[in-house]
Amino acid sequence: MTTQIPNTILYRDQHYCIADLKVKGLFKPAMFGIKVTPAGSMCWRGYVCHYAIQNQRLELDTLSVATNEPAPNLFGVKPEPPEQKGACWNAVYQDLRLPITYTGNLTIAKDYIEEMREQRAMQTAWKFKEVRTLTFKHGKLVSETDRSAEIAMLRQKYLAGKPASENQIASIWRRFGQERRSG
């Protein structure tokens, strides 16, 4: 399977991937009547969200969608065709600044380690040099934790052959994330 295009977030003037694979409570086009279609093998979900943190608040800044229907205006923003020729999207909403009232943790990552690239479904957090957990309450950023050293330790174990497979380290990451989220 082709690596999927991740949702992203602008945090402290840096672009990060959202590395949580199953985060719930963020924006979904269907919530607003936009019916998406798979945007090719690189985006089966049919949309990509680009978030930003402005004044400690989580906002949806840009939304790119693939749809077979005319894309409606969204919160007063008219969809535009993509700037890039051959893009898999047919509608892009820019400068939405839509407040997202998410409560929970969000794992973000940057500086992908190219040697770790495989044709997998998602770019998981342990394949990045920098990993952070952001905690939100009703859309307000309330804390941040740098997880880079902990993830580097897991990565070293994987590369040393312990655990023996990518599935095992992904399982460790899921357990690690759940343990940290429950506290």
N, C-alpha and C positions, 0 to 999 in steps of 0.2 A: 504494500500500500504506500502511496506517496505521502511524504510528510505533509501534514495539514498546516495551513496558514493560521498562525495563532492570533488571538485577540491581543491587543497591546495597550500599554498605559504610559502616559508621560508623567514621570515622577521626578521632582527636583531637576527639571530640564534634561532628563535622560529618558530614552525610550527603552522600555522593558517589555518582554513577552509576559502574558499572564500564563503561568505554568500550572495552575490548578486545572486538572482534567475534568472534574465534575462539579465545579462551583455552581451553586444555584442562587438565584436572586438578582442576577445581573440582567442587562437588557436582552430581550428577545423580540425580533420584529413581529412575530405572530401576535404578541400582546397588543399590537396596534394595527392589526388587520393587514399586515404585509405578508403575502404568501411567497416564501422563497423557494428556490429550486437549487439542487446541488450546482455549485459553480465549478464543476470539473473535479478531477480526482484530488486536487490540492485543497478543496474546501467542500466537503460533503454537506456541511450544515447550511451552505448557501449564503452566508453573510460573515462579515468581520467587523468587530467593534474596536474603535480606537478611543480609549478613555483618557482622561486627564485628571489630575488632582489640582484644583484651584482653590486657594484659601482654605486648605485642609478639607475640602469637599470633593467627593467623587462625582465626575460628570462624564456623560457620553459626549465626545467631541465630534467624531466622524463615524458614519455607518456606511458600509459598502454592501450592496445586496445584489443577488442574481434572482430575477423574477421573470416569469412568463407573462405577467400582467403589467399594465401601466402602474408605475410606482406613484403612490399618492404623496401629497405634501405631508411632512411630518413636523408637527409643532411649528408650523409657519415656514418651514424650510422646504424649498423646492428641490427635488432630486436633480442632479446634474449627470451627464454622461461621464464615464471615467476619463481622466486626463491621458492615461496610457493606452495606446492602440493595442488591441488584442486582449485587453483585460477581461477577466472572467465575470466581471460585474457589469450590470447595465444601468445601475443607479447608485449615486454616491451623494450622501447628505453630509455637508460640511458645516462646521461652526454651529453644531446643535446646542451645545452647552446645556444639555438635559441633565438635571440633578438625578442621581441614582441613589436611592435610599437603602443601599445594601448594608446589612449587618452581618458581620462574620470576618473571617480571615481570607486574605487573598495572597497567594504565593506569586511573586513576580521574579523574573530572572533576565539577565543580560550577559553578553560575552559568551556566546555559544562556542563550545569546544568542537572545532571542525572534525578532529580525529574521532569523535564520538558519533558522527553522522551515520545513520543507517536509514534505510527506507522503512520508516515506522509511522504509525498513525500521528503521534504528537511529539513535540520536542519537550521531553520531560525535564523537570528542574535539575536533576542530578547531572545533566549534560551541559550545564552553564557554570561559569566561574563565579558569578555574583548572583546570590539568591536572597531574597528578603521576604518576610511575612509582614503584610500590612493588615492592621486590624481596624475595622470600621464599625461604627454604631450609627445607624440611621443615615448612612452616607458620609459621616464625618470621620476623618482619620484620627484615631485615638492613640495608636502606637505603631511602632515599626521595630522589627527584630531582624538583624543580619544573620542569616542561616548559612552563609558561604562556607565557613570553616566546618560546620557539621556535614554539609553536603559533600565537601571535598573529602572528608574522612570516608563517607559511604562510597564515593567514587573510587578512592584508593583501594578499598576492600574489593570492589568489583574488578578493577584492573589487575589486582593480585590474584584473581581467581576465587575470591571469597566474597560474596556468593558466586556460584558458577554460571549464572545466566542473567540476562537482562531482566527477565521476568522476576527473578528473586530480588534484584535490587529495586525494581519498581514496587514490589511488594513491601520491601523495607521502607521505601519512601512513603507509600500510602500509610503504613503503620506509624511512621515518624510524624507525618503530617497530622494524622488523627490524634495521636498522643498530644502533640503541641496544641491542637485546636481545642481540645476538651478542657484545657486548664484555665 
